[in-house]
Amino acid sequence: MLDHVIKGASVVDGTGAPAYPADVGIRGGRIAVIGSVTEEARTAEDAHGLVLTPGFVDPHTHYDAQLFWDPYATPSLNHGVTTVAGGNCGFTLAPLHPDRPEDADYTRRMMSRVEGMALVALEEGAPWNWHTFGEYLDALEGRIAVNAGFMVGHCALRRYVMGPQAVGGQPSQEQLAAMVRLLREAMDAGAWGLSTTQSSSHSDGDGQPVASRHAQPAELLALSRAVGECEGTQIEAIVAGCLDQFSDAEIDLFVEMSAVAGRPLNWNVLTIDAAVPERVPRQLLASEQARKAGGRVVALTMPILTPMNMSLGTFCALNLIPGWGPVLGLPVPERIEKLRDPDVRAELLRRARSKEAGVFRRLSNFGRYVIGDTYSEANAGLTGRVVNDIAEERGQEPFACLVEICANDDLRTVLWPMPTDNDPASWALRAQTWQHEDVLLGGSDAGAHLDRMCGAPYTTRFLGDCLRGRKLVGLEQAVKMLTDDPARLFGLRERGQVREGWHADLVLLDPERIDAGPATLVHDLPGDSPRLDSRALGVRAVWVNGVEAIRDDVVTGAVPGRVLRSGRDTETVSTR
């Protein structure tokens, strides 16, 4: 007897093949039969007019902590994501040294700073009852609703072996060997591989460059070599050039790391903007060089524009613009005084529009910001208005106008920059770039920057755009880009396709309605901390390992997800 039958759906199987009508029967967590199902089933549903796809795979998330208080990985699961890759950017919650309990506090403060996670949520929402990476994975086993795999973070490896000297110091030969052993132990326990960062945007809770930023190439290559000695593993890496354009040294580093490991290396995020036409070919040069050297470098890119809010009062992307950090790090009264100084504003604008600002240059047109939430009588009625219009009415320069608005709210005003790359030429360039063999859709950062952005709904929003919007990609190809393509990059065993015998990770959707609702602020984190959420539209149901986890955008309460471990649940994707 089958557990469930989905009758008469239009099956888009993830391979890119044309859709076809079929019944799909589920038994024991797997797809038992595809075709005309006559076998008796415990439950069944009519899916005529609906589309059945594989579960979506999000290749870049930060659900490492959130899964403890939210086993449903919302809103990703609502939007059809059945498998998430975590432990990215060099940041993981394990391993933790058993003799240094203070390392857990350091890790929480670092995660709060670099990934925008509420500190109180990290403190109250996770048990922190592990030391080894395997114990961390065990703590999640059997209590999550999505499938989840995790890289092991370079920062955690360094901190475990070097203690506080991980920030600023260089390892001895013995310490480097200990890091390699620790990485191997983590991969033996199921870690998907190594993640690391050398990005100038990543600082710890003390404002210092995070531990992995101090690593020299020899250390990174030694760890990469270890990745290649374990089955079903990968590398994920971030460098400063990911934000704009790679330097020659960064390209060489990525190529060598992938080549010595014999494993794919993925990075995020490739920003595509027709106003900067030289960026895409420069970034993809790393992929071309890697292929020649026996490696593979894969760029993640988002198929939607993900709104991200800003504030002059709290840490956000504006702090990462060269020269802005010291001003925005001042106490609020002093910060307001500085920002009101015309000379200071002129220098900030100059730095924001300079070449050194890289991709953050897109934030420098303050006249195109939309005012979000306000908190003072002086700002009544400004929510939803564009700064340029307000500045014109007041006879002010736009940045000066924005500063005065924010000052009225003691800098609590929420600001929404309008995208600068929403033009037809940029979308045409995106469609072209998506066809590259080393470009993969993803980079949502789901689980991070919770009150600033909501990238998790990219799956449903992209499908809605493909079906009823720009139609840059056909439905079958779009589904393949969200399912089988990332599954094959990570070597997921028997996932990513609607195929007999494979795991029943499935999404049933209404092609007339599939989309994502607007991001709204909710207070549902531990400690009543805020985050942005988005409703899924047109998602009828989501199954994870054959168990219904979502029905009409509501979690069912089931936790059928699995911790996916390297070797057992992933196979080696070799570059050689």
N, C-alpha and C positions, 0 to 999 in steps of 0.2 A: 504494500500500500504506500502511496505517495503521501508526503506530509502536506503538500500544497500544490495546486495547479493554477497557473496564470494563463487564462484561455484567450486566444485570439489576438494577442499583442502583435504589434509591428516590431520585430526583433532587429535591433541594430547591434551587431554582435561584437563590435570593438576592433574588428580587423580592417575596417574600411570597405567591406563588401556591401552591396546594396541591401537595404532593409527587406525583410520578408515576413509574411504572416505565419505565426506558429503558436502552438501551446507549449508552455515550458513547465515541466514537473520537477519539484524539489523533493529530495529524500536524504535524510542524514547529513544535512548541511551542504549537499552538493547538487549540481544540476543533473538529474537522473535521466531526463528525456526531453528532447526538443522535436516537435512535429505535431502530429495529431494524437493527442493523449486520450486513451480510452481507459487506462488503469484507474482504479478507484483511488480517491484521495480523501484525507481527513477534512480538508478545506479547499475551496476553489473560489476564483473570482473571474468575472468577465472583464477583459482588458481590451475589447474592441475599441478602436479609435485612439488607443494609447500606445506609447513607445516603451519598449523594454531594452535597457542597456546594461552593460556591466557597471559595477560600482566604480565611482571615480577614485583616482589615486592622486593625492596631493603630495607632491615631492618635497615641499619645504614648509614645515610647520614648527611651532614651538609649544606643543601641547604637553611637554614633559611634566609640568606641575599641574596644569588644569585638569588632567584626566583623574586626578585624585578627588577633586570635589565635583567634577562634571564628567562622569564616565562616558557621556554621549558626545563629547568633543563638539559641543554646539558653538556656532551654528553649522559647522562643516557637515556633520551627519545629516542635518536637515536638507542640505543642498546636494545630497547624493554621494558625499565622500565616504567611502567605506574603508579606505586604507590611508593612513597618514604616516609620513616620514618625519620623525622628530630628532632632537639632539643636534640641531644644526648650528652653524656659525661658531663652533668651538665651545659652546655652552651646554653643559649637562649638569644634572643634579647629583651625579655619581661619576667616579668613586669619591668617597669622603674618608679621610684618614681617621681610623678609630681612636687614635690618641690625641686628636685635635678637634674637640667638639666645636671650637670657634670657627672651623672651616665651613660648617653649615651656615652660620650667620654671614660669613663673607660671601658665600655663594648666593644666598638669598638677596643680599644687598646688590651684588653684581647683576643678578637677573632682573632685579627691579630697575636698575639704571639702564642696562643695555637693551633689554627687551620690553620695557614699559609694563612690567607686571606689578600689580599692587603689592607692596611689601607685606601688608597685613594679610592678604590672601595667601601669599607664600608661607607666612608664619603659621597661620591657622588652618589652611586648607590641605596641607600635605603632612604625612606622618613623620618624615625624616628619620625612618627607622632602619636605614640601610647603610652599609659602608662600601661593599663591592658593587660593581656594575650589575653583576648577576642578581644580587639581592634587590637592587632597584627594579629590575625587570620582574622579579618574582613578586614584588609588592603590587604590581599592576595586574599580574596574571589572574584571569578569572573574574575581573570586576570592571571591564571596559566594554563599551558597546561598539567600538570601531576596532579594526585591525591596526596595530601600531608597531612600527619598527624604529629603532633609535641608533643614530651614530653615537660614538663616545667623544666627548669634547676635549680638545687639546688643553683648554684652560684647567679642566678638572685633573687631567693627568699631571700637568706641571705642578699644580697646587699640592696634590697628594705627595709627590716625590720631593719637591723643593720647599714646601711650606711657604711662608711669606716671601722668601727669596725668588719665588716664581715670577713675581713682578719686579723686573729690573735686572734679574740675575741670569747667568748662563749655567747650564748643567755641567757637572763633571762627567767624565766618561761613565762612571758608575751610576750616576743619576740618570743619564740618557739610557743606559741599558735597563735601568729599573722602569723608566717610562715605557720602553718598548715591551718589557715583560707585562706591565700593567695593561697596555693596549691589547696584547695578545690574550690575556686573561679575559678582558671584556669581550673580545670577539668570540672566544671560546664559549662564553656564556650567552652569546647571541647578538652582540653589538654589530651593526651593519658595516662598521668601518670607522674611519677617522673624520672628524670635522675640525676645522681650524679657522682662525681669523687673524689677518694682519692689517685690518682696516683701521684707519685713523679715526673712524666714527665710534669705535668701541672702547669705552672706558669703564672701569669698575666702580663700585659704590663709593670709593674714596676719590674718584676723579682721575685715577691713574690708568695708563694704558693696560688693558687686560693682559693676563699672563702670556698668552700665545703670541702677542704682538712683539715679544722680546726674543722669540725664537729665531735662530739663524737658519739659513737654507739646509745646512748639514743635519740639523735636528729634524726638520720637516721631511727630508728625504729618508732619514733612518726610520721614522714612523711610517712613512708611505711604503717603504720596503716591507715592513711588517704586515701592512694591510694585504699585500700581495701574497702573503704566506698562509692566508686563511680563506676558507671557502665562502663564496657568496657575499663579498664585501665591496665597499665603495670608498671614495673620498669626496668630501664636500669642503670647499674652501672659499674664503672671502679675502680679498686684498683691497687696498685703497682704490685701485683702478676700476673695481666693479661699479663704482658710482659714476664713472664717466668714461675714461679711456685708459687701458692698460699701458704701463710702461714696458719697455723691452725686457727689463729684469723680471717683471711680474709674469709676462708671457713665458719666459724661460723657466720660471719656477713652476708654473702650472704644468707645463709640458714635461718637465723632469719628474715631478711628483707622480703624474699619471703613468709615465713610461716606466719608472722603476717599480711601481706597484703592479703594472699590467692591468690596471683597473680604471674604469671611468672616473673622472673628476667632474662634479657639477658645481656651478657657482651661480649666484644671483645678485642683482637682477639686471637683465639686459633692458635698458631703457631705450625705446625706439621713438625718435622724434625727427621729423623731416627737416626741422630747422637746424639739426646737427647731423647732416648726412654722413659725415666721416666716422661717426661713432660705431655703427653696426659693423662695417668692414674691419675696423680696427679691433673690435672685441672678438670677432669671429676669426681673426688671424691666429688667436691662441688655439682654436680648434683645428685649423689647417696645419699649423706647425706640429700639433700633437699627433695627428694622423701620420705624418711623415716620420715621427720619432717612435712610433709604436704605442702611443697613448691615445686617449680620447678625452677631450674637454668639452663639456656640454653646458650651454648657456640656458638658464631658466628665464622666461619672460612672461609677463602677464598679458592675457588677451583682452583685458578690460582696463579702464582707468579707475584706479581705486582711490576714492577721495580720502585725504588725510587732513585732519584739522590741526591747527597750530594755536599757540598761546604765548604771549610774552611773559606769562606768569609761571609756567611750569616747563620742565624739560621737554623739548620736542626737536623736530628737524632743524628749526632755526638756530638752535644752539650749536649745530654742527657746521654752520657756515664759518669759514676762517675769520677770526676776529670778533665773532659774536658771543662766543662762550663766556669770556671774562665779563662782558657787560650784563648778559642775561643771568649770570651767576651771582650778581650782587643782591643784597637784601632789597626787598621790594621798594621801599622809599628811595634808596639810592639809585636803584634801577630806573625808576620813573624820572628822577632828576637827570640822570645821564641821557635817557632817551629823549627828553625834552630839549636837550642841548643841540642846536642846529649843526654844530661842527661834528658832534658825535654821530648824529644821524647821517650826515654826508659821508663820513668815513665808513659807517656800516653799509650804506648803499653801495659805495665804491667796492668794498670787499665782496659783497653779495653778487655783484655783477662782473667780477673779475674772473679770469680763466681758472684761478686756483679754487674757486667755489665749485667747479665741476658741475655735476647734475643739479646741485642746489641753486644754481643760477635761475632755475625755473621758479623759485620762490621769491624772486626779487621784485616782481611787478606787484607792489602792494595795492595799487589801484584796482586790481582784479580780484582782490579778496572779498568774500562775502561775509558779512557779520553774522555769527551764530548766536548762541545764548549770551545774554547780557545780564547785568546784576545791579544796575543803578537806575535811578529815576532819570538821570541825565541822558541815559542811552535808550530810554523807552521808545519803541517803534523802529529801532534800527535793525532788529533781527531780520535777516533775509535780504538786506539791502547791500548794494555793491559800493565799496569804498570810493571808487572814482566819482560816483554820483553824489555821495555825501560831501566829498571834498570840493566838488564844483559848486555845490550850494553854499558852502562855507568859505569859499575863496582860499582854500588851503592846498598845499602840496599833499598828495595822497598819503605818503608815509607819515608826515606830521599829523594828518587827520586821523590816521589809524592809531597812532600813539596816544592822542588825546582821548579817543574813544576807550582804548584799553585802560588808560590812567583813571578814567571815571569809574571803572570797575575794579580798581586796585590790581589791574593786569589779569583779571580772571576771564575776560572776554574770550569767547571761542571764535576762532577765525577759520574760514574755509577758503583756501586758495583755489581759484578756478584753473583747470588744467590748461596748459599752453600748447598741448600736443593733441588736441581733439579735432584736428583739421583733416580733410580728405587725403592729403598727401601723406600724413603720418599713418593713417589707417591703411593706405595702399602699401606703404613700406612695411607695416606689420605683417600684412597678408603675405608679402613676398618673403619676409624673413622667416616666418613660421615654416616655410617649406625646406629650410636648411636641415641637413641630416643631424646636425649637432645643436639644434634649438628645440627646447622642450617647454611646453606650457606649464606654468607654476610660479611659485614665489609668493604665495599668499601671506606668509608670516602669521598664519592663523594661530591664535594662542598668545601672540605678543602684541605690544603696543595697543592694548585693549581699549583704552579710552580715546585713542587717536585715529585708528583706522579699522576697517573691517574688510579684509581681503578674502575671507572664507567663501563668500558667495560667488566667486569668479566662475564657478562651474555652470550654475544655472543662468547667470547673466550672459555668459558667453553663448550658451545654447540658444537662449532667447534672441540674441543678436543674430545668430546664424540662421534662425528660422524666420524671424519677422523683422529684423533690423537691417544691418548693412549686408548681411548674407555673403560675407567674405569667404566662408568655407561651407561646404555642404554638410548636412547633418551627420552622415556616416563618417566623414573625415574628422569632423569636430569631436565626435564621440571617441574615435580612435586616439585623438590627441589628448583626451582626458583619461583614458583607461589603459589601453594596451601599450601605448608609447611609454608612459612612466613605469608601467609594470615590467616591461622588457628592460628598461634602463637599470632597474633595481634587481632584475633577475627573480621576480616574484614567481614562485612555483604555483602553476594552475590558477592564476588570477589574472584579470584584465580582459577576459573574453566571456561571452555567453557561449559555452561549449560543454557538451556532455562530459560528465566526469569531473569537471572543474568546480571549484568552490562557488557556492551560490551567493556571491556578492552582486546584488542586482538593484536597479533603479527603475521604477515604473513611473512614467511622466506623461503629462498632457502636452503635446506639442503646440497646442493653441495658447497655452498659458505659461509655459515654463519661463521663469524669470526670477529675479530677486527683488524683494522690497527694499525701500530706502533704509539706510543705517539709522538706528535710533539708540539713544543712551538708556541703558537699564542698570539697575543696581541689584545685581544678583550674585556677586562674588562674595566669598567669605569676608566678613568685616563690612558688608554693605558697600563694597568698592564698586565703582562704575565700570562699564564696558559698553562698546558698541555692538549691537546685534542687528540681524536682518532676517526677515521672514523669507522662507522659500515659497515660491508660487508655482503651482502646477506640478508639484512632486506628490504623486498619489501614495507611493510607498517605497521604502528602502529595506532591503534584506541584507543582513551581514551573516555569512556562513549559514544561510538558509533560514535564519530567524528574522521575523519582522521587527525592525528596530524603530522605524518611523512610519506613521500612517497619517496622511494629510497634515504634515508639518508638526506633528506632535510625537514626542518620544513615547514608546510603548512601555518602557521600564525594563525591557530585556537587555542583558549585557552579553551578547554572543561574540563579541570581538576577541581577538587573540593577539598576544604579544608575538610578533613575527620575528623569529630569530635567524641570524645568518647561518647558512649551511642547511639547516633543517627546512626553513621556509623560503630561503633564497638560494639561487644557484649562481655560480660564478659567471659574470659577464666579462670575459677577457678581452683585452685590447690587442692581444698578440695573435 
